């Protein structure tokens, strides 16, 4: 006898209460369920079990060091081909010098930022020393700023451009020694061969992506994980992607000194990409996907609604749908521009805290590794630290 929808929901609720992992079939059922409110309720129950009504944010700065890229991913509106002439270079793309990057990081640090988040295209000409010197230079002038930088795709690119060729482990070790603190989760897209072939076949796939994060976790480098949804993938492929993240996390928790801190589901914005004819995800699709990310990745501590991708308003609502983190101030972001936004995309601390308060949550400022940040008048430190960073408050 076939189970009713109510029976399935109750079986899933029982699993949640018993602390059991959801199956792929459970996830698919919830994706297809018309009872969207119960999906949100289940995700919020797990979110509150882990974090109560706390909601996290940080004071950070994003830096995209170049938009020149050797890849041609269909979903990307950010990349520019490397120019054949100076005129083309002037109009179609950019690359920042190390001095440019350090100046931006120093300015943010002097005003209280705790994190710099650095990613860019796969530049065909910049040497590996550019990246190690970048980290070392930031570390020198911003000693307590956490450097979260370079997706798994960039790490593999660095390995390929070194002469003699360095392994992924050697690349990560060199970057860590230079000051790298953690890896963001970009470049995951959707872990599926069909989707890979259709939308980003020139980019490395899930095997290589997981190998970078596995190696990072073995080296004690914490990382995040993303999922780009709402383009050509199916709901089943989204659920499979999340299940693979959960399986990798179980391995890291068992065997490594570091693991995934956060899952960041990224809502596809088609404008300007080769997939611009695709309709972007609806608000309900965003909420359902964020909720399923919380439920499927029960062993990963945090779920983030990156407000640039889901919009501030929907990210705020998502605090009742399994999400416990809104990212941070960001300030500049060149990779995705929603609804005609320009590169300057920023929320102030007051705006982030207001969003969190209005959602009935308690705002908690965190650092990149989710340690509590304690602020005084013009100073900050990590809770329990014996150092203090002073900064400008005007």
C-alpha positions in Angstrom: 0.0 0.0 0.0 1.4 3.4 -1.1 2.2 5.9 1.7 0.2 9.1 1.7 1.9 12.5 1.7 1.1 12.9 5.4 2.6 9.5 6.2 5.8 10.5 4.3 6.0 13.8 6.1 5.6 12.1 9.5 8.3 9.5 8.6 10.6 12.3 7.7 9.8 14.2 10.9 10.6 11.1 12.9 14.0 10.9 11.2 14.6 14.5 12.0 13.7 14.0 15.7 15.8 10.9 15.8 18.9 12.6 14.4 18.9 10.4 11.3 20.3 11.6 7.9 17.7 12.1 5.2 17.9 9.9 2.2 17.9 11.2 -1.4 14.3 9.9 -1.7 13.4 12.0 1.4 15.0 15.1 -0.2 13.2 14.5 -3.5 9.9 14.1 -1.7 10.3 17.4 0.1 11.4 19.1 -3.1 8.2 18.0 -4.8 5.9 18.4 -1.9 3.1 21.0 -2.2 3.4 21.5 1.6 6.1 24.2 1.3 5.4 25.5 4.8 6.2 22.1 6.4 9.5 22.0 4.5 10.4 25.3 6.0 9.2 24.2 9.5 11.4 21.1 9.4 14.5 23.1 8.3 13.9 25.7 10.9 13.6 23.0 13.6 17.0 21.7 12.7 18.4 25.2 12.4 17.2 26.1 15.9 18.4 22.8 17.3 21.9 23.8 16.2 21.9 27.6 16.7 18.8 28.6 18.6 17.6 32.0 17.2 21.2 33.2 16.7 22.0 34.6 13.2 25.5 35.3 12.1 27.2 38.0 10.0 30.7 39.3 9.6 32.5 42.5 8.6 34.3 41.6 5.4 35.6 42.8 2.1 35.4 40.9 -1.2 38.1 41.4 -3.7 38.0 40.0 -7.3 41.6 40.3 -8.5 40.9 39.7 -12.2 38.1 38.9 -14.5 40.4 37.4 -17.2 39.8 33.7 -17.4 40.8 30.8 -19.6 37.4 29.1 -19.0 34.1 29.7 -20.8 31.4 28.6 -18.4 28.0 29.2 -19.8 26.5 30.4 -16.5 29.2 33.0 -16.0 28.8 36.7 -16.9 32.0 37.7 -15.1 34.8 36.3 -17.2 36.6 38.1 -20.0 39.0 36.4 -22.5 42.6 37.5 -22.0 43.2 40.4 -24.5 45.2 40.2 -27.6 45.9 44.0 -27.6 46.2 46.8 -25.1 43.1 48.4 -26.4 41.1 45.3 -25.8 42.6 45.0 -22.4 41.5 48.5 -21.5 37.9 48.0 -22.3 37.1 44.4 -21.5 38.8 43.3 -18.4 41.2 44.0 -15.5 43.8 42.6 -13.2 44.7 44.1 -9.9 48.3 44.5 -8.7 49.3 43.2 -5.3 49.6 46.8 -4.1 46.0 47.4 -5.2 44.8 44.4 -3.3 46.8 45.2 -0.2 45.6 48.8 -0.2 42.0 47.6 -0.3 42.5 45.1 2.4 44.4 47.6 4.6 41.6 50.2 4.2 39.0 47.6 5.3 41.1 46.4 8.2 41.7 49.9 9.4 37.9 50.3 9.6 37.2 47.1 11.5 36.9 44.3 8.9 37.9 40.9 10.1 38.0 39.1 6.8 39.1 39.6 3.2 37.5 37.2 0.7 39.6 36.9 -2.5 38.6 35.1 -5.7 39.1 35.7 -9.4 39.2 34.2 -12.9 41.9 31.8 -14.0 44.4 34.3 -15.4 46.7 32.7 -18.0 49.7 34.9 -17.4 50.0 35.6 -13.6 52.6 33.4 -11.9 52.0 31.4 -8.7 54.2 33.9 -6.8 51.6 36.5 -7.4 49.2 34.6 -5.1 51.7 33.7 -2.4 53.0 37.3 -2.4 49.5 38.6 -2.2 48.7 36.6 0.9 52.1 37.4 2.6 51.7 41.1 1.9 48.2 41.2 3.4 49.3 39.2 6.4 52.1 41.7 7.0 50.0 44.8 7.1 46.8 43.2 8.4 48.1 40.6 10.9 44.7 39.6 12.4 42.6 39.8 9.2 41.5 36.3 8.1 42.4 35.6 4.4 39.7 33.5 2.8 40.8 33.0 -0.7 40.9 31.0 -3.9 38.3 28.4 -5.0 39.2 24.8 -5.6 39.3 25.6 -9.3 41.9 28.3 -8.7 44.0 26.0 -6.6 44.1 23.4 -9.4 45.0 26.2 -11.9 47.9 27.3 -9.6 49.1 23.7 -9.6 49.1 23.6 -13.4 51.0 26.8 -13.9 53.8 26.1 -11.6 57.2 25.0 -13.0 58.2 22.5 -11.9 54.6 21.5 -11.4 53.4 21.5 -7.8 50.8 19.2 -6.3 47.6 20.5 -4.9 49.0 19.7 -1.4 52.2 21.7 -2.1 50.2 24.6 -3.5 47.9 24.7 -0.4 50.9 24.4 1.9 52.7 27.3 0.3 49.6 29.4 0.4 49.0 28.5 4.1 52.6 29.4 4.9 52.1 32.7 3.2 49.0 33.6 5.3 46.0 31.9 3.7 43.4 31.1 6.4 40.6 29.2 4.7 39.1 28.4 1.3 35.7 29.6 0.0 33.4 27.0 -1.5 33.1 28.3 -5.1 33.4 26.3 -8.3 31.3 23.4 -7.1 28.4 24.3 -9.4 26.4 21.0 -9.6 28.1 17.6 -9.1 26.7 15.8 -12.1 28.4 14.7 -15.3 25.5 15.7 -17.5 25.3 19.3 -16.1 29.1 19.5 -16.2 29.2 18.6 -19.9 26.4 21.0 -20.8 27.4 24.1 -18.9 31.1 24.0 -17.7 32.8 21.2 -19.5 36.2 23.0 -19.7 36.3 23.3 -15.9 37.4 20.5 -13.6 34.6 18.4 -12.1 33.6 17.0 -8.8 36.5 14.6 -8.4 39.1 17.4 -8.5 36.9 19.8 -6.5 36.6 17.3 -3.7 40.3 16.4 -3.8 41.2 20.0 -3.2 38.9 20.3 -0.2 39.9 16.9 1.1 43.6 17.9 1.0 42.8 21.3 2.6 40.9 19.5 5.5 43.9 17.1 5.9 46.2 20.2 6.2 43.9 21.8 8.9 42.5 24.4 6.4 38.7 24.9 6.9 36.6 25.4 3.8 33.1 26.1 2.7 30.9 24.5 0.0 28.6 26.0 -2.6 25.9 24.8 -5.0 24.9 26.9 -8.0 21.2 26.1 -8.7 18.5 27.2 -11.0 20.1 26.7 -14.5 20.0 23.3 -16.3 20.0 20.9 -13.4 17.1 18.9 -12.0 15.9 18.7 -8.5 17.3 15.2 -8.2 20.7 16.5 -9.2 20.5 19.2 -6.5 19.7 16.6 -3.9 22.5 14.4 -5.1 24.9 17.3 -4.9 24.0 18.0 -1.3 24.2 14.3 -0.4 27.8 14.2 -1.8 28.7 17.2 0.4 27.3 15.5 3.4 29.3 12.3 2.6 32.5 14.2 2.2 31.9 16.1 5.5 31.4 12.8 7.3 34.8 11.7 6.0 36.5 14.9 7.1 34.9 14.9 10.6 36.2 11.4 11.1 39.7 11.7 9.7 40.8 15.4 9.4 41.5 18.3 11.7 39.3 20.6 9.5 36.1 20.3 7.6 33.3 22.3 5.9 32.1 25.2 8.0 29.2 26.2 5.8 27.1 25.4 2.8 26.2 28.4 0.5 23.5 27.7 -2.0 23.8 30.2 -4.8 20.8 31.2 -6.8 21.6 31.5 -10.5 21.3 35.0 -12.0 21.2 34.5 -15.8 21.6 38.1 -16.9 24.7 38.6 -19.1 25.5 34.9 -19.3 25.2 32.4 -22.2 22.2 31.0 -20.4 20.4 34.4 -20.3 17.2 32.9 -21.8 16.7 30.8 -18.6 14.3 32.1 -16.0 16.0 32.6 -12.7 14.7 30.7 -9.6 11.6 32.0 -7.9 11.6 33.1 -4.3 9.8 29.9 -3.3 12.4 27.8 -5.2 15.2 29.7 -3.3 13.5 29.1 0.1 12.9 25.4 -0.7 16.5 24.9 -1.8 17.9 26.7 1.3 15.7 24.6 3.5 16.7 21.3 1.7 20.4 22.3 2.1 19.9 22.5 5.8 18.0 19.2 6.0 20.3 17.2 3.7 23.6 18.6 5.1 22.8 18.0 8.7 26.5 17.4 9.6 27.7 20.8 8.2 27.3 23.5 10.9 26.0 26.5 9.0 23.8 27.3 6.0 24.3 30.7 4.4 21.9 32.8 2.3 24.4 35.0 0.5 22.3 38.1 0.3 23.8 39.2 -3.1 22.6 36.1 -4.8 19.2 35.6 -3.0 18.6 39.4 -2.4 18.5 40.9 1.1 14.8 40.6 1.5 14.7 36.9 0.7 17.8 36.2 2.8 16.0 37.7 5.7 13.0 35.5 5.3 15.3 32.5 4.9 16.3 32.9 8.6 13.1 30.9 9.3 13.9 28.4 6.6 17.1 26.7 7.9 19.5 29.6 7.3 21.6 30.9 10.2 24.1 33.1 8.3 23.8 36.1 6.0 27.5 36.6 5.1 28.6 40.1 5.7 29.1 43.7 4.5 30.9 42.5 1.2 31.3 46.1 -0.1 32.5 45.2 -3.6 31.4 42.2 -5.6 32.0 41.9 -9.4 31.0 38.3 -10.1 27.2 38.7 -10.0 25.1 41.8 -10.3 21.4 41.3 -9.6 18.8 43.7 -10.9 21.2 46.2 -12.4 23.5 46.4 -9.4 27.1 47.7 -9.9 30.3 46.5 -8.5 29.7 48.3 -5.2 27.3 46.0 -3.4 27.3 46.7 0.4 25.2 46.3 3.5 26.2 48.2 6.6 26.4 46.5 10.0 23.4 48.4 11.1 21.4 47.1 8.1 22.5 43.5 8.7 21.6 43.7 12.4 18.2 45.3 11.6 17.4 42.5 9.1 18.3 39.9 11.8 16.4 41.6 14.6 13.3 42.0 12.4 13.4 38.2 11.7 13.2 37.6 15.4 16.8 36.5 15.7 19.8 37.6 17.7 22.7 39.0 15.6 26.1 37.5 16.4 29.2 38.9 14.7 31.5 36.1 13.8 34.9 35.7 12.3 35.5 33.5 9.3 35.7 30.4 11.5 32.5 31.3 13.4 34.3 32.4 16.5 32.5 35.3 18.3 33.9 38.8 17.6 34.0 41.1 20.6 34.0 44.8 19.9 34.9 47.7 22.1 35.1 51.4 21.3 37.2 51.4 18.1 38.6 47.9 18.8 37.8 44.2 18.2 39.2 40.8 19.1 38.1 37.2 18.9 36.5 36.0 22.1 39.2 34.6 24.3 42.1 36.1 22.3 44.9 37.9 24.1 45.3 40.5 21.3 43.3 43.5 20.2 42.9 45.3 16.9 42.2 49.0 17.0 40.5 50.7 14.1 39.0 53.9 12.8 35.3 54.5 13.7 34.4 57.7 11.8 
